Amino acid sequence: MKSIKISLEMAQRVKEFVNITQDYPYEILLKSGKYVVDAKSILGIFSLDLSLPITVEAYSDDCDDFLERLKKFEA
């Protein structure tokens, strides 16, 4: 498992983020405070407080490409 902190303050960024996560077969979760949602679920993401940084957890040892694509969302 690898993690990174990101910011998804605008709806367009959420849509772009979800499109990226759809390219990967492994489990990807978002954590904000005590809440955990599936990162591939746009409705789940909108249930989080998007004004705060969010932690992305990718459950794969081979996810460097995914994390590289998320650099533009880093908080």
C-alpha positions in Angstrom: 0.0 0.0 0.0 1.2 3.5 -0.9 -0.4 6.8 -0.1 -0.3 10.4 -1.1 -2.2 13.6 0.0 -4.2 15.4 -2.7 -6.6 18.3 -3.1 -9.8 18.0 -5.1 -11.5 21.4 -4.5 -13.2 21.7 -7.9 -15.8 19.4 -9.5 -13.7 19.2 -12.7 -10.7 17.9 -10.8 -12.9 15.2 -9.1 -14.0 14.0 -12.6 -10.5 14.0 -13.9 -9.3 12.1 -10.8 -12.0 9.4 -11.1 -11.1 9.0 -14.8 -7.5 8.3 -13.8 -8.5 5.8 -11.1 -10.6 3.8 -13.6 -7.4 2.8 -15.5 -6.1 0.7 -12.5 -7.4 -2.7 -11.4 -6.4 -2.5 -7.8 -8.3 -1.0 -4.8 -7.9 2.7 -4.3 -9.4 4.4 -1.3 -9.8 8.0 -0.2 -9.6 9.0 3.5 -10.7 12.2 5.0 -10.9 12.4 8.7 -12.9 9.3 9.9 -14.4 8.7 6.4 -13.2 6.2 3.8 -14.6 6.0 0.3 -13.9 4.1 -2.9 -11.8 6.5 -5.0 -13.5 5.1 -8.2 -16.9 6.4 -6.9 -17.6 10.0 -7.9 -20.6 10.0 -5.5 -18.4 8.7 -2.7 -15.9 11.5 -3.3 -18.5 14.2 -3.2 -19.6 12.9 0.2 -16.2 14.0 1.6 -15.2 17.5 2.8 -13.3 18.6 -0.4 -12.0 21.8 1.2 -9.5 19.7 3.2 -6.5 17.6 1.8 -7.5 14.0 1.2 -5.3 10.9 1.5 -5.2 8.5 -1.4 -4.3 4.9 -0.6 -3.4 2.6 -3.5 -3.4 -1.1 -2.5 -0.7 -2.4 -4.9 3.1 -2.6 -4.8 3.3 -1.7 -8.5 1.5 1.7 -8.4 4.3 4.2 -9.2 2.7 5.1 -12.5 -0.6 5.9 -10.8 1.1 8.0 -8.1 3.0 9.9 -10.8 -0.3 10.7 -12.6 -1.6 12.1 -9.3 1.2 14.7 -8.8 -0.9 17.4 -10.4 -3.4 16.9 -7.5 -0.9 17.1 -4.7 -1.9 19.2 -1.7 
